[in-house]
Amino acid sequence: MSGKSLSDSHSFLALAKKRKTTYEFTPEKVKDSFINKILEAGRWAPSCSNTQPWHFVVIRDKNVIQKLMMTANYGDFHTDPPVLLALVLLKDRCPGKGLSCFRGKDSGVYDSYISVGMAALNMTLQAAELSVDSCIITPSQKEARKILKVRTSDAVPLLVGLGFQSPKTLQKARIRRPLSEIVSQEMFGGNR
């Protein structure tokens, strides 16, 4: 076996379990050094054909954060985070039809959106490692583009809120289905 394994207390699985969605934030500011590490984690996310089809906008202005949160599904359910990262999907980095990475091929999904989702996940995992709380939010495309002055050919599929969880926050129970319910062998439904 090559490479070294992280100790149990610093394992990837422990980090994945630590990451959670935060609904209520304190007004405490997030250090710039933390934001830069979180952005760096997003930058290193995998992307289809290494297109890196993203641009990250760091938003600290409370009015802009509030406007963006109100455009989002369930945005009014969250208290506004002190920092919001807007993940912009750039059409000119997607050579295929629509917002696809692959020219002349229809994968059935816009793979560039999946790439942006991977950047968002990397960001939230890095935030968790720094003990910064986070949430991933889907805004209204039209409204988010307008607020952020993003070209109509581009998209704003995700927002990542960053901050510190309020002590009196609502925290949903973190329940996961057992592997026996979500894993098959060799084909769907095979040898569960």
N, C-alpha and C positions, 0 to 999 in steps of 0.2 A: 504494500500500500504506500503510495507516495504522498507527500505533504503531511502537515501536522493538523490534527484535529483541535478545535478550540475546546477549552475546558467546559464542562457541563454548564457552569454558571454563565459562560460567555458563548454558548452555542447559538447557531442560527435559529434553531427551533425555539429556544428561550426568547430570542429577540422577536420572532414572529408572534409568539404568544403574548409578549409584552405590548406590542402595538395594538392600539384600540382606537375606536372612534370617540372623540370627545365632543360633547354637545354644548357645554358651557365653559367659557374661558374667563380667567381673571384678566384685569387690565395690564398685568405685568409684561414688560417688554421682553422680547427674545433677543439675545445677544447677536450682534452682526456676525461674529465668528461662527455661531451656530447656524445662522441662515446660510452663510457661505458653504459650510459643510453639507447642509441639506441640499443646496443647489448643485454642489459637486456630485453628490450621490445621484441626483436626477440626470446630470450630464453623462454619467457612466452607465445609465440604463441601456439595456439592449434595444435595438430598433431594427425593423425589417430592412435588410440590405444595407445596414449601417447608415441609413438616410438621416438619422437624428432630426426628425421633422418638427422639432419643437423650438419654441422661444419662451423663456420664463420671465414673467413680469412680477416684480416684488412690490407689493402694495402695503403701505403703512397708514395711508390717509383714512381716517375713520369714516368719513363721508363716502368715499369710494368703496370701502369694504362693506359698509351697510347697504349701499345700492346693489352691489354684486350679490350679497347674501340674499337680498329680497328677490332676486331674479331666479334663485336656485330652488330646485325641488326640496322641500323641507327646510329651506334656508331660514324661515321665520321660527323654526324650532330650535335653532342654534343661537347662542349669544355670539356676538361678533368677536372673532379672534383678533389679537393685536397685529398679526401679520397674515396676509393672504397672498398666496402664490397663484398666479393665473398661468395655466399651461396653454400656450397658443400653438395650434397645429398649422404649420406653414405649407400652403398649397405648392409653392415653388420648389419644395423639397420632396414632393410626391410625384414622380414621373409618370405614374399610371393614371388611368381614368378615375375621375373623382378625386378622392384622397387616398388612392392606392399606391403602394410602393412599386408595384411591378407593372411595367409597360406591356400592354397587350394581353394581360392575364386577368381573369376575374376570379378572385379568391372567394367571393361570396360575402366578404366583410371588408371594410376599410381597415386594412392592417395598420395603417398609420395611427388610427385611434388606439389600437392595442399597444403600439409603441409608446404613446403618450401615457396610457394607463400604467405601463411598466415604469416610466419615469416617476409618476406620482407615487407608486408603491415604494420605489427606492427612496424617495424623499421621506415618506412616512416611516419607513424602517430606520433611516438615519436619524430622524427626529426622535424616535423611541429610544434609540441607543444613547442619545444626548439627554434623555428624560424631558423632552419637549413633546407636548401632546399635539394631536393633529386630527383633522377630518378631511375627507375627500368629498367634494360637492360637485354636482352637475348643474351648471347655470343655464339659463335661457341663452341660446346662441346669439340670437338677434340683439338682445339687450346687452349681453356681455361685450359683444363686438362694439356696440355703440359707446358704452361707458369707457372702454379701454382704447377706443379709436383704432381698432383692428380692421384690416382690409376685409371687405365682404367675401373675398375668395378664400380667406383663412377661417379657422374655427377656434373657439375657446371651449373645448370639451370638458375640461376639469379645472377646479379650483382646489388648492390645498390650504386649509386653515392651520395656522401654527400658534401655539401659545401654551398656557399652563391651565390645567383643569381646575375649575372652581371647586372648593371643598364640598359644597352642597349640591354638586352636579347630579343630574340624572345619569345613571349608568346602567344600560341594559345588561341583563345576564349574558355572559359570553358562553354560549352553548354551541357545540359543533356536533354534527352527526357522526356516528362511529364510522371508521373506515369500512366496516363490513357493509354499510349502506351505500357507500359512494365509490367503491372500487370494484371493478370486474377484471377478470383475467382473459386475455387473448381476444375477446370480443365483448360487446356490450351485453351485460347480463350473464356472461360466462363465468362459471365456477365461483360464485360469490362466496 
